[in-house]
Amino acid sequence: MKKLKITERLSESAYTVLKFMMMWTLVLLADFILEFRLEYLWPCWLFFGSVYTTFHCHGLVICVVFVCAAFTLDIFCLIFVPLHWLFFVASTYVLFNYIWHTEKGICISTVSLWILLVYTEASLRLKDLKTSHANLSHLFAAHCIGYPVVYLGFYATCYFTNILS
């Protein structure tokens, strides 16, 4: 295989950053127009994929335990985490995770996008503190926090169980 030149790698990284910035701008625009946080649907899609994989790899009982643990932690986050922090953490997690999977690990462009993301989320989202009743957006935000914690714990447990056995 022919090695990529440094200019080709930089242009590929710049293209990825530009593509992410355009996607993020469209999502923010849609969030404000629809008054629903569309980025919260992505962890739901990941959750369904994890449930499918867990069912096929570990069986029905472990799959039910995984789903129950995820929904229990979702409810816990919804009840005990203040709403403005719930939205901030959920949005930043979703976009951090997206950047992590589109870039090639930690690099200057990834770190700069994370800094820009946190600054923008803090300046836009933490100003808009509406104290309203729980709606569908709040439930999805809680799921954005609860599911990754359960997923990380579940697969860490599986990993260490396989190592020790």
Summary of the structure (lengths in Angstrom):
residues: 165
radius of gyration: 18.3
end to end distance: 39.9
largest distance: 57.8
contacts: 435
relative contact order: 0.14
helix: 84%
strand: 0%
